[in-house]
Amino acid sequence: MPITLRAAGSLKQYLPDPPRLEAAETVAAALAALGLPGDVPLIVLVNERVAHDHTPLHDGDEVHLVPVIGGGGQSVASSGPCAYLTQAPVAAIIGLTTAGWSRGSSSGS
């Protein structure tokens, strides 16, 4: 059974059609197979859990590629109200439940 791939935003361009890999031993091997440049900031989830390059992959796993976003700064924060994203809204955006997060902090790290 192949590894299913999902991606959000600009990372979708790296997915094959159909979005799956027949085999990859680790997350690093999967990213290399996709031709993803090493300097692309992203978060990888395997079966809704945060994963790292050395995380092993198995038949039937689902890998989500989530782009890291940033911006703003002191001038933005001082210009008016701002909101902090927590696990629930981020999970909703990428279509996961908060049960998929591996740690309990509100930052998801």
C-alpha positions in Angstrom: 0.0 0.0 0.0 1.6 3.3 -1.0 2.2 6.3 1.2 -0.4 9.0 0.7 0.7 12.6 0.3 -1.1 15.8 1.2 0.2 19.4 1.0 -1.0 22.9 1.7 -0.3 26.1 -0.1 2.9 26.4 -2.2 4.0 22.9 -1.3 1.3 21.3 -3.5 3.6 21.9 -6.5 5.9 19.2 -5.3 3.2 16.4 -5.2 3.2 13.8 -7.9 -0.1 12.9 -9.7 -1.5 10.9 -8.1 -0.2 12.2 -4.8 1.5 9.1 -3.4 4.8 7.4 -3.1 5.2 3.6 -3.5 7.9 3.5 -0.9 10.2 5.7 1.3 11.9 4.5 4.4 12.0 7.9 6.2 10.5 11.4 5.9 13.9 12.6 4.6 13.8 9.9 1.8 10.2 11.0 0.9 11.1 14.7 0.7 14.1 13.8 -1.5 11.9 11.7 -3.8 9.6 14.7 -4.2 12.5 16.9 -5.2 11.8 19.3 -2.3 14.7 21.7 -1.9 16.4 21.4 1.5 15.8 25.1 2.3 12.0 25.1 2.0 10.6 25.7 5.5 7.9 23.2 6.3 6.3 21.1 9.0 5.8 17.4 8.2 3.0 15.4 9.8 2.8 11.6 9.5 -0.6 10.2 10.4 -1.5 13.6 12.0 1.6 13.6 14.3 4.6 16.0 13.9 7.5 14.1 12.3 11.2 14.8 11.6 13.6 13.7 8.9 14.5 10.5 10.6 10.8 9.4 11.3 10.3 6.0 9.6 7.5 5.6 7.1 5.4 2.5 6.5 2.9 1.3 3.9 -0.4 3.1 4.3 1.0 6.2 6.1 -0.4 9.6 5.3 2.2 12.4 5.1 1.1 16.1 5.3 3.4 18.9 4.2 2.5 22.2 5.8 4.3 25.4 4.9 5.8 27.5 7.6 4.5 31.0 7.5 5.8 34.1 9.2 5.9 37.8 9.0 4.9 40.9 10.8 7.0 42.2 13.6 7.0 44.9 16.1 5.5 47.5 13.8 2.6 45.2 13.0 2.0 44.2 16.6 2.0 47.8 17.8 -0.4 49.0 15.0 -3.5 47.4 16.6 -5.0 44.3 17.9 -3.4 41.0 17.0 -4.4 37.4 17.5 -2.3 34.4 18.2 -3.0 31.2 16.4 -3.3 28.1 18.6 -3.5 24.4 17.8 -7.3 24.3 17.1 -7.5 27.0 14.4 -4.3 25.8 12.7 -5.5 22.2 12.8 -8.9 23.3 11.3 -7.1 25.2 8.5 -5.1 22.1 7.5 -8.0 19.7 8.1 -6.7 17.9 11.2 -8.0 17.4 14.7 -5.9 18.7 17.6 -5.4 15.1 18.7 -2.9 14.9 15.9 -0.5 17.3 17.7 2.3 15.5 19.5 2.8 18.1 22.3 0.3 20.0 24.5 1.6 23.6 24.2 -0.6 26.1 22.4 2.2 26.7 19.9 2.2 23.1 18.7 5.9 22.8 19.2 
